């Protein structure tokens, strides 16, 4: 990653001095990048991942795959724009092996997607990570892998740290799993399933299933790599996914911009009554961030997909919203920040699972917005936000990248906001402070 100057422990969130008018190029999607890396590593032949996100989470994934024996060559592509010009990583599959140690950091995709991969390695693979990673749900994945034939030592914790005793193969078969806490549980099993001896049939038995678009993303990417996948949407059983065993193809995969990471910049247009353009916004995508177009429009903005990208315009007036965010929970912090600046109350529902993300996002948002003078109440499955005049203060991030960007949005309209540990944005959005400053350079012009 590009070296950037050290950031202060308390970063003064810039106050907008007028309407923002900017074009912001958003880096590649973390969700797509890390899925693409796993699929390419498990393929029967080399492939390419173009325009990958280079961030802490994607670096943790690539470092882990290298530790298992996969070759990853980072290059700059000279191919045409249609093929994905710019940075490109060539992935060279190899026989997976241990012993190896995987640092998952606090990346849900790494801690959940790679234990199934490790069952295919010959040797012991130890997984460890940040302190918060020990608290994040993983037990369902561990038990599902055991039911499919894996040997895993987790000390009875159902959580990190753990060791997968890889046998070079996994039988696979049918397994039940409660993915109510994270759709990543399902995606984790599906991604490696083509390499299981009998593929996999995953049956979700929980009461709810959050972030369904991420499972659809996994399915589409599996199919693009040559896998045969049966899904509920294609006429299959409800909450059942089947992946047949078979070789994955080495593909040339182009990573879309991370639409969820476009959120703070679109929010800036909302808050300041300006216009922000995001180049290369896909006309069709499985990314949850695409829902921002309809959500922010309902809150008072307007958008248009053009040849230049998504052009989003705010009026400076923000309306409250009553919305179920169960499928797009990762957008909640940014929507809460905008809602705190609205002209009427908002209710954000369907996101109880956010209590188990990088931090307890519902408790964190409630505490931090209220300490700036807001009026947020935590509900059983979300937040109720009553806008109040906010004042300056320290906005804590809890090492959560989306908390940091939410605080920056509030700071656009609230003097004196300081973001504690804005550097945590490097998890998925490298160099966010510079991007934010560049966007604001056009404010008031």
VENCORSUL-V792602 format. One record per helix or strand of 2 or more residues. SS is the DSSP state (a for helix, b for strand). FROM is the first residue (numbers start at 1). TO is the last residue. If there is no record, write none. Layout:
((SS FROM TO) (SS FROM TO))
This chain:
((b 10 12) (b 21 23) (a 30 41) (b 47 50) (a 56 67) (b 71 77) (a 81 83) (b 86 92) (b 100 103) (a 108 118) (b 122 128) (a 131 135) (a 139 147) (b 152 153) (b 162 167) (b 173 177) (a 184 193) (b 200 204) (a 212 224) (b 229 230) (a 232 234) (b 240 243) (b 252 254) (a 260 272) (b 275 278) (a 288 298) (b 302 306) (b 309 313) (b 322 324) (a 326 339) (b 346 349) (a 352 356) (a 361 371) (b 375 378) (b 383 386) (b 393 395) (a 401 413) (b 417 420) (a 422 427) (a 432 440))
